[in-house]
C-alpha cells in the first residue's frame, strides 16, 4: 500500500494555515474595533429590560387602582439608587435582583408601608446578593416611601 507524502501538499497546507491565521487576525481586529460598542449595547439592553419590567409593574398597579377605584395611593414602583459606581453589567444584575426581592411592595398602600418602613430596612440591610458571580453586601442608607418608593443603598463587594 502506498502512502501519499505530506511534502507533496506542502503549498496547500501552508495556504490553509495562513487562511486560518487570517480568520483569527480578522476576528481580533473586529473585536478590538467594535467590542466596546457591543458592551455598551448589551448594557443598554439590560437597562431597558429593567425599565420594561418597571413599566409593566406600573401598568399592573394602574389597572389595580382602576378596579379598586379608591383614592388611596398605592406603591407603583420601587427604584434603587446605588451610591458606589459599579460596572454597568453588575449594576444591572444587582438592580434586577433587588427589584425581584422587593416586588411584593408594588400594589400595597403607601400608608401601610409608610407606618413600618423598618420592614424594608430589615429585608435588605446587611444582606448578601449575587450579581455577576460576585457577592455584594447591601446596606440601606435612605428609604422614601411614596407612589414611587426610592431606596438609596450602598453595595460593597463581599470578599
C-alpha positions in Angstrom: 0.0 0.0 0.0 1.3 3.4 -0.9 1.1 6.5 1.2 0.9 10.0 -0.2 3.6 12.1 1.4 2.6 15.4 3.0 5.5 17.1 1.3 3.6 17.0 -2.0 0.8 19.1 -0.4 3.1 21.5 1.4 1.8 24.5 -0.5 -1.8 23.7 0.2 -1.1 23.1 3.9 0.7 26.5 4.1 -2.2 28.3 2.4 -4.7 26.7 4.8 -2.6 27.8 7.8 -2.4 31.3 6.5 -6.1 31.3 5.8 -6.9 30.2 9.4 -4.4 32.8 10.8 -6.2 35.5 8.7 -9.5 34.5 10.2 -8.1 34.8 13.7 -6.5 38.2 12.9 -9.7 39.4 11.4 -11.7 38.4 14.5 -9.2 40.1 16.7 -9.3 43.4 14.8 -13.1 43.3 14.6 -13.5 42.8 18.3 -10.9 45.4 19.1 -12.8 47.9 17.0 -16.4 47.0 17.9 -16.1 45.3 21.3 -16.8 48.4 23.4 -19.9 49.2 21.2 -21.2 45.7 21.7 -20.6 46.0 25.5 -22.5 49.4 25.5 -25.4 47.9 23.6 -25.6 44.9 26.0 -25.6 47.3 29.0 -28.3 49.5 27.4 -30.3 46.4 26.7 -30.2 45.3 30.4 -31.3 48.8 31.5 -34.2 48.8 29.0 -35.2 45.3 30.3 -35.4 46.8 33.8 -37.3 49.8 32.6 -39.7 47.5 30.8 -40.3 45.4 33.9 -41.0 48.7 35.9 -43.4 49.9 33.2 -45.2 46.6 33.3 -45.5 46.8 37.1 -46.8 50.4 36.7 -49.4 49.1 34.3 -50.5 46.4 36.7 -50.8 48.9 39.6 -52.8 51.3 37.5 -55.2 48.5 36.5 -55.5 47.5 40.1 -56.2 51.1 41.1 -58.8 51.3 38.4 -60.5 48.2 39.8 -60.4 49.4 43.4 -61.4 53.0 42.4 -60.2 54.2 45.8 -58.3 57.4 46.5 -55.7 55.6 48.5 -52.3 55.8 46.9 -50.6 52.6 46.0 -46.9 52.0 45.5 -46.4 51.9 41.7 -42.7 51.1 41.5 -39.6 50.6 43.6 -36.4 52.4 42.5 -32.9 51.8 43.8 -30.0 54.2 43.8 -26.6 52.7 44.3 -24.1 55.2 45.8 -21.0 53.3 44.6 -20.0 53.4 40.9 -20.3 49.8 39.7 -19.7 48.2 36.3 -22.8 48.5 34.1 -23.4 44.8 33.8 -23.0 44.2 37.6 -25.2 47.2 38.4 -28.0 46.0 36.1 -27.9 42.5 37.5 -27.8 43.8 41.1 -30.8 46.1 40.4 -32.7 43.2 38.9 -32.1 41.0 42.0 -33.1 43.9 44.3 -36.3 44.7 42.4 -37.2 41.0 42.4 -36.6 40.9 46.2 -39.0 43.9 46.8 -41.5 43.2 44.1 -44.2 42.3 46.7 -44.3 46.0 47.7 -45.8 47.0 44.3 -49.6 47.4 44.7 -49.5 47.9 48.5 -50.9 51.0 50.1 -48.4 53.8 50.8 -49.9 54.4 54.3 -49.5 50.7 55.3 -45.8 50.6 54.2 -45.2 54.1 55.5 -46.2 53.1 59.0 -43.5 50.4 59.2 -40.5 51.2 56.8 -38.4 49.1 59.2 -39.7 46.1 57.3 -37.9 47.2 54.1 -34.8 48.1 56.1 -34.7 44.6 57.7 -35.4 42.9 54.4 -32.4 44.5 52.6 -29.9 45.7 55.1 -26.7 43.7 55.6 -27.8 41.0 53.1 -25.6 39.4 50.5 -26.9 39.4 46.9 -25.2 37.7 43.9 -24.6 39.7 40.8 -22.1 38.8 38.1 -20.8 35.7 40.0 -19.8 38.0 42.9 -21.4 38.6 46.3 -22.4 42.1 47.3 -23.3 43.2 50.8 -26.1 45.7 50.6 -26.6 48.4 53.3 -29.7 50.6 53.2 -29.0 54.3 53.6 -32.3 56.1 53.0 -35.9 54.9 52.3 -38.5 57.1 50.8 -42.0 55.6 50.8 -44.4 57.0 48.2 -46.1 56.1 45.0 -42.5 55.7 43.6 -40.6 54.2 46.5 -37.0 55.1 46.4 -34.2 53.3 48.3 -30.7 54.5 48.5 -28.2 51.7 49.1 -24.5 51.1 49.5 -23.2 47.9 47.8 -19.8 46.6 48.8 -18.2 43.6 47.2 -18.1 40.7 49.7 -14.6 39.2 49.7 
